[in-house]
Amino acid sequence: MNPPSALILAFLIGVFVGLRSLTPPAVTAWGAHAKWLKLPTPILSWLDTMPAAIIFSVLALAEIINDKLPRTPPRTALPGLVVRIMMGGFTGACLTAANGGAILGTVCGIAGALVGTFGGYQARTRLVKALGVPDYVIAVLEDLVAIAGSFWVVSRF
């Protein structure tokens, strides 16, 4: 894959991190485990192990459930925002590491995570209001977008 395409995909995976902070890392771990992604550095290569894929998947499922609870803080609150920035950078680096662009991939992943965090928050709150549906209905649609989008991005490698 050429570097500009990889950077666009790193940005997109970051956008999906902004929607669900742990789903894209879980999908990335499964993609690495399935050898869709080549993680050449020892710093990232642990992600292609079965334990990593399972742990990230369990955490992603817990996040998906927690997101539907009424007392869950908004994704734009500081703790959630920090996690999204970290996971956006991490997944962006994973996607671009094989092309030698882990630093640029990190930056693109962080930028995407910020866009996804704030844009996703605005889209979700506006859709709930405009459609007059309960928040969890839009939240489930958001889950599906994050899952399908992450698989689409990771499968491009």
C-alpha positions as CSV (number, residue, x, y, z in Angstrom):
1,M,0.0,0.0,0.0
2,N,1.3,3.4,-0.8
3,P,2.0,5.8,2.1
4,P,-0.7,8.4,1.3
5,S,-3.4,5.7,1.2
6,A,-2.1,4.3,4.5
7,L,-2.3,7.8,6.1
8,I,-5.9,8.3,4.9
9,L,-6.8,4.9,6.4
10,A,-4.9,5.8,9.7
11,F,-7.1,9.0,9.8
12,L,-10.3,6.9,9.2
13,I,-9.4,4.4,11.9
14,G,-8.9,7.4,14.2
15,V,-12.4,8.6,13.3
16,F,-13.8,5.3,14.4
17,V,-11.8,5.4,17.6
18,G,-13.6,8.7,18.2
19,L,-16.9,6.9,18.1
20,R,-15.8,3.8,20.1
21,S,-12.4,4.1,21.7
22,L,-11.7,0.3,22.0
23,T,-13.5,-1.2,19.0
24,P,-10.9,-0.2,16.4
25,P,-8.0,-1.4,18.5
26,A,-9.8,-4.8,18.9
27,V,-10.4,-5.0,15.2
28,T,-6.8,-4.0,14.6
29,A,-5.6,-6.8,16.9
30,W,-7.7,-9.3,15.1
31,G,-6.4,-8.0,11.8
32,A,-2.9,-8.4,13.0
33,H,-3.6,-11.8,14.4
34,A,-5.1,-12.9,11.0
35,K,-1.9,-11.4,9.3
36,W,-3.9,-8.7,7.4
37,L,-1.5,-6.3,9.0
38,K,2.3,-6.6,9.3
39,L,3.5,-5.2,12.6
40,P,7.3,-5.1,12.1
41,T,8.4,-3.4,15.3
42,P,8.7,-5.2,18.7
43,I,6.8,-2.3,20.2
44,L,3.7,-3.2,18.2
45,S,4.1,-6.9,17.4
46,W,2.5,-8.1,20.6
47,L,-0.8,-6.9,19.2
48,D,-1.0,-9.9,16.8
49,T,-1.3,-12.4,19.7
50,M,-4.5,-14.1,20.6
51,P,-4.5,-12.8,24.2
52,A,-4.2,-9.2,22.9
53,A,-7.1,-9.8,20.5
54,I,-9.3,-11.3,23.2
55,I,-8.5,-8.7,25.8
56,F,-9.2,-5.8,23.4
57,S,-12.4,-7.5,22.3
58,V,-13.6,-7.9,25.9
59,L,-12.8,-4.3,26.6
60,A,-14.6,-3.2,23.5
61,L,-17.7,-5.1,24.4
62,A,-17.6,-3.6,27.9
63,E,-17.4,-0.1,26.4
64,I,-20.3,-0.8,24.0
65,I,-22.4,-1.9,26.9
66,N,-21.3,1.0,29.2
67,D,-22.0,3.5,26.5
68,K,-25.8,2.8,26.7
69,L,-25.9,3.5,30.5
70,P,-27.5,6.9,31.4
71,R,-24.7,8.0,33.8
72,T,-21.9,7.4,31.3
73,P,-20.1,10.7,30.8
74,P,-19.9,12.2,27.3
75,R,-16.9,11.1,25.1
76,T,-15.7,14.7,25.1
77,A,-15.1,14.7,28.9
78,L,-11.3,14.6,29.7
79,P,-10.8,10.9,30.6
80,G,-12.6,9.6,27.5
81,L,-11.0,12.2,25.3
82,V,-7.5,11.2,26.5
83,V,-8.2,7.5,25.9
84,R,-9.5,8.3,22.4
85,I,-6.4,10.4,21.6
86,M,-4.1,7.5,22.8
87,M,-6.0,4.8,21.0
88,G,-6.3,6.9,17.8
89,G,-2.5,7.4,17.8
90,F,-1.9,3.7,18.6
91,T,-4.2,2.3,15.9
92,G,-2.9,4.8,13.3
93,A,0.7,3.8,14.1
94,C,-0.3,0.1,13.8
95,L,-1.8,0.6,10.3
96,T,1.2,2.6,8.9
97,A,4.1,0.9,10.7
98,A,4.7,-1.6,7.8
99,N,5.2,1.3,5.4
100,G,7.7,3.0,7.7
101,G,5.4,5.8,8.6
102,A,4.4,5.0,12.2
103,I,5.0,8.6,13.4
104,L,2.8,10.1,10.6
105,G,0.3,7.4,11.2
106,T,0.1,8.3,14.9
107,V,-0.5,11.9,14.0
108,C,-3.2,11.0,11.5
109,G,-4.8,8.6,14.0
110,I,-4.9,11.3,16.6
111,A,-6.4,13.8,14.2
112,G,-9.1,11.3,13.2
113,A,-9.8,10.5,16.8
114,L,-10.5,14.2,17.6
115,V,-12.7,14.6,14.5
116,G,-14.6,11.4,15.4
117,T,-14.9,12.4,19.1
118,F,-16.4,15.8,18.6
119,G,-18.1,15.2,15.3
120,G,-19.6,11.9,16.6
121,Y,-20.9,13.6,19.7
122,Q,-22.5,16.4,17.7
123,A,-24.0,13.9,15.1
124,R,-25.4,11.7,17.8
125,T,-27.0,14.4,19.9
126,R,-28.4,16.1,16.9
127,L,-29.8,12.9,15.4
128,V,-31.5,12.0,18.7
129,K,-33.1,15.4,18.9
130,A,-34.1,15.5,15.2
131,L,-35.5,12.0,15.0
132,G,-37.1,12.0,18.4
133,V,-35.7,8.6,19.2
134,P,-34.0,7.4,22.5
135,D,-30.3,7.9,22.6
136,Y,-29.5,4.2,22.7
137,V,-31.1,3.8,19.2
138,I,-28.5,6.1,17.7
139,A,-25.8,4.6,20.0
140,V,-26.4,1.2,18.4
141,L,-26.1,2.6,14.9
142,E,-22.9,4.3,16.0
143,D,-21.7,0.9,17.3
144,L,-22.4,-0.6,13.9
145,V,-20.6,2.2,12.0
146,A,-17.5,1.8,14.3
147,I,-17.4,-2.0,13.9
148,A,-18.0,-2.1,10.2
149,G,-15.8,0.9,9.4
150,S,-13.0,-0.5,11.5
151,F,-13.2,-3.9,9.7
152,W,-13.3,-2.1,6.3
153,V,-10.2,-0.1,7.1
154,V,-8.1,-2.9,8.6
155,S,-9.0,-5.3,5.7
156,R,-7.5,-2.8,3.2
157,F,-4.0,-3.9,4.3
